Amino acid sequence: MEQKNQGKISIQQEEKQGDQLVYGPILGEREYLYFSEAKESLESLTWEDAEQICNRKLLPDPSILTKAWRRDESGDWQPHDERVLLLFDDK
């Protein structure tokens, strides 16, 4: 019997809508067999890692939103933890 992945992370980039800063649609996701792997990946994620997950260069906006998700008993993804990753210009 095939086991379904139990964890994943998603990446969203900050966008400006009028005077508000919001996070846009999910740009990339990576699934993990175990939720603990997704949580660990979220905690050590870098900007470069996020670009690899999204398979593209992210805009040089100040931040991205990363979320860890856990699959529930019904097979649906439920958000579990989120973090904001900031881009610092080291020039």
N, C-alpha and C positions, 0 to 999 in steps of 0.2 A: 504494500500500500504506500502510495506516495505521500510524503509529509509536506504540508504547506508551510511556506515561510511564515514565521510568527512575529517578525519585526521589520520595520522599514524606517527610513528617514526621508524627509522631503525638504526641498529648498524653494524659498520664495524671495524675490527681490523687492526692495523698497521702491515705491513709486509716489510721485506727488500728484494728488487729485485736488485741484484748487488750492486751498490753504492747508490741506491735510496731507500728512504722510501716511500711506497705507502700504500693505504688502500685496503684491499682485498675485497672479495665478502661480500654481506650482510649476517650476521650471525643470525640475528633475527629481527623481526618486531612486533609491537603492534599497532593495529588499535583503533581509538576512534570515537565515534559518531560525535563529533564536532572538528573542527580544533583547536579551542582555548584550548581544553583539551590536544591535542598532543603538542602544543606549550608550555603549562604550564609544562607538563611532561618532555619535553626536557630541560627546564630551571632548573628543580630541580633534574635531573637524577644523580644518583651516580653509582659508579663502580658496586656495589652489585645489583642495579636495572637493569643495563645492563646485568649482568649475568643471572638474572631471565628472562629477555626478550629473551635472547639467549638460555635459558634452558641448560646452561652449564657453567663451569668455564672458564673464559677467560685467555689467556696466560698472563704472567706478563710482557708484552711489555709496553712501556711507554705510549701509548695512544690508544684511540678508537675514531672513527668519528661517531657522531650521527647526524641524519638529521630529520627534520620535513617535512612532505609531505602533500599537499592539493589536494583533488580530484577536477578536473575541470569539466566544464559543460558536456564534452564528456565522463566523467567517468574515465579518465586517471589520474594517480598520477603524480603530478608535485612537484619537490623539492622546498621548501620554505625557509628554514633556516638550517644552520648546525653549529655544535660546536665540538670542540675537547675536550675530557675528558682525563686528565692526571692521571696516577697512580703514587702516591708518596709512596716511601718506608719509613715508619716512624720508622725504626729500629735505 
